[in-house]
Amino acid sequence: MRRTETTRRGALAATGAAAAALLAGGCARDAAPRGREGSAADAAAAAVRAEAGLRKRSARARVALLAHYDAVIAAHPSAAGRLEPLRDAVARQADALRGEGAALRAAAPPAAPAVAAERRDALKALAAEERRGADAHTAALLDAPPELARLLASVAAAGAAHVYLLTEGSDG
């Protein structure tokens, strides 16, 4: 007659086999690429959308500033020699921020802002808008991917230089 009781060896062997089966099954589920690839693809798509949105907002801000430069030049033609190089730089920055976003190029230009009757006041308002833009581009650096961050830093630095040129060392 054979023993029907469970021996210590049999219990250990059964426990070991069950543990190995559980581990093998758990690893097989972890290795399944569906969930992780989907999450990575979703994250990559979200990053691309976020970068495109940041580029669009930054480019629109530069286009609005460009309209302000145009309005000041139209209202105060005597300031054109001083403002046109700065205006041209803003136009190049807007183009660089647009990248391949042709849809933004086709958008209607913003309405011309009101310009102060006094040249000095008009330049102060333009400098204030440049300062706000530089601050906004600096703040956007935190959310930007490296290549766009370098561009935004350059635009912010140029904006700060424009503020200096518009406010310092001149009689207005």
C-alpha positions as CSV (number, residue, x, y, z in Angstrom):
1,M,0.0,0.0,0.0
2,R,1.1,3.4,-0.9
3,R,1.1,6.5,1.3
4,T,-1.5,9.1,0.4
5,E,-0.1,11.7,2.7
6,T,1.7,14.7,1.4
7,T,5.4,14.5,2.1
8,R,7.6,17.5,2.7
9,R,9.4,16.9,-0.5
10,G,6.2,16.8,-2.5
11,A,4.9,20.0,-0.9
12,L,8.1,21.8,-1.6
13,A,8.1,20.6,-5.2
14,A,4.5,21.6,-5.8
15,T,5.1,25.0,-4.2
16,G,8.2,25.6,-6.3
17,A,6.3,24.6,-9.5
18,A,3.4,27.0,-8.6
19,A,5.8,29.8,-7.8
20,A,7.6,29.3,-11.1
21,A,4.4,29.3,-13.0
22,L,3.2,32.5,-11.3
23,L,6.5,34.2,-12.0
24,A,6.6,33.1,-15.6
25,G,3.0,34.3,-16.1
26,G,3.6,37.6,-14.4
27,C,6.7,38.3,-16.5
28,A,4.8,37.4,-19.7
29,R,2.1,40.0,-18.9
30,D,4.8,42.7,-18.0
31,A,6.5,42.1,-21.3
32,A,3.4,42.7,-23.3
33,P,4.2,45.7,-25.4
34,R,0.7,46.9,-26.1
35,G,0.1,49.0,-23.0
36,R,3.5,50.6,-22.8
37,E,3.8,51.4,-26.5
38,G,0.4,53.0,-26.4
39,S,1.3,55.1,-23.4
40,A,4.7,56.1,-25.0
41,A,2.9,57.0,-28.2
42,D,0.3,59.0,-26.4
43,A,3.0,60.9,-24.5
44,A,5.0,61.6,-27.6
45,A,1.8,62.9,-29.4
46,A,1.0,65.1,-26.4
47,A,4.5,66.5,-26.4
48,V,4.3,67.3,-30.1
49,R,0.9,69.0,-29.6
50,A,2.3,71.0,-26.7
51,E,5.3,72.1,-28.7
52,A,3.1,73.1,-31.6
53,G,0.8,75.1,-29.3
54,L,3.8,76.8,-27.7
55,R,5.2,77.7,-31.1
56,K,1.9,79.0,-32.2
57,R,1.3,81.2,-29.2
58,S,4.9,82.6,-29.3
59,A,4.6,83.3,-33.0
60,R,1.3,85.0,-32.6
61,A,2.7,87.2,-29.8
62,R,5.6,88.2,-32.2
63,V,3.1,88.9,-35.0
64,A,1.1,91.1,-32.6
65,L,4.3,93.0,-31.7
66,L,5.0,93.4,-35.4
67,A,1.7,95.1,-35.8
68,H,2.5,97.4,-33.0
69,Y,5.8,98.3,-34.6
70,D,4.0,99.0,-37.9
71,A,1.4,101.2,-36.1
72,V,4.1,103.2,-34.3
73,I,6.1,103.7,-37.5
74,A,2.9,104.8,-39.3
75,A,2.0,107.2,-36.5
76,H,5.5,108.6,-36.0
77,P,7.4,108.4,-39.3
78,S,10.4,110.2,-37.7
79,A,11.0,107.1,-35.6
80,A,11.1,104.8,-38.6
81,G,14.9,104.8,-38.9
82,R,15.2,103.7,-35.3
83,L,12.4,101.2,-35.3
84,E,12.7,99.4,-38.7
85,P,15.8,97.3,-37.7
86,L,14.0,96.2,-34.6
87,R,10.8,95.6,-36.5
88,D,12.7,93.5,-39.1
89,A,14.2,91.4,-36.2
90,V,10.7,90.8,-34.8
91,A,9.5,89.7,-38.3
92,R,12.4,87.2,-38.5
93,Q,11.6,85.9,-35.0
94,A,8.0,85.3,-35.9
95,D,9.1,83.4,-39.0
96,A,11.5,81.3,-37.0
97,L,8.8,80.5,-34.4
98,R,6.2,79.6,-37.0
99,G,8.5,76.9,-38.3
100,E,6.5,75.0,-40.8
101,G,3.2,76.4,-39.5
102,A,1.9,77.9,-42.8
103,A,-1.6,78.1,-41.3
104,L,-0.4,80.9,-39.0
105,R,1.0,82.8,-42.0
106,A,-2.4,82.7,-43.7
107,A,-4.2,84.0,-40.6
108,A,-5.4,87.6,-40.7
109,P,-3.0,90.0,-39.1
110,P,-4.0,91.4,-35.8
111,A,-5.7,94.8,-35.6
112,A,-3.3,97.7,-35.3
113,P,-3.1,98.8,-31.6
114,A,-3.8,102.4,-30.6
115,V,-0.7,104.5,-30.6
116,A,0.0,107.4,-28.3
117,A,0.2,110.8,-30.0
118,E,3.5,111.6,-28.3
119,R,6.5,109.8,-29.8
120,R,8.0,109.2,-26.4
121,D,4.8,107.6,-25.0
122,A,4.5,105.5,-28.1
123,L,8.0,104.2,-27.7
124,K,7.4,103.5,-24.0
125,A,4.3,101.5,-24.9
126,L,6.3,99.5,-27.5
127,A,9.0,98.9,-25.0
128,A,6.5,97.7,-22.4
129,E,5.1,95.2,-25.0
130,E,8.6,94.0,-25.8
131,R,9.2,93.5,-22.1
132,R,6.0,91.5,-21.7
133,G,7.0,89.3,-24.6
134,A,10.5,88.7,-23.3
135,D,9.1,87.8,-19.9
136,A,6.5,85.4,-21.5
137,H,9.2,83.7,-23.7
138,T,11.5,83.3,-20.7
139,A,8.6,81.7,-18.7
140,A,7.8,79.4,-21.6
141,L,11.4,78.0,-21.4
142,L,10.3,75.6,-18.6
143,D,7.8,73.8,-20.8
144,A,9.7,73.8,-24.1
145,P,11.8,71.0,-25.5
146,P,15.5,71.8,-25.9
147,E,15.5,73.1,-29.5
148,L,12.5,75.3,-29.0
149,A,13.9,76.4,-25.6
150,R,17.0,77.7,-27.3
151,L,14.9,79.6,-29.8
152,L,12.7,81.1,-27.1
153,A,15.8,82.1,-25.1
154,S,17.2,83.9,-28.1
155,V,13.9,85.7,-28.8
156,A,13.6,86.7,-25.1
157,A,17.2,88.0,-25.1
158,A,16.4,90.0,-28.3
159,G,13.3,91.4,-26.7
160,A,15.3,92.5,-23.7
161,A,17.8,94.2,-26.0
162,H,14.9,95.9,-27.9
163,V,13.6,97.2,-24.5
164,Y,17.0,98.7,-23.8
165,L,17.2,100.3,-27.3
166,L,13.7,101.7,-27.0
167,T,14.1,103.2,-23.6
168,E,17.8,104.0,-22.9
169,G,20.2,106.6,-24.4
170,S,17.7,108.5,-26.4
171,D,15.5,111.5,-26.2
172,G,12.5,109.5,-27.3
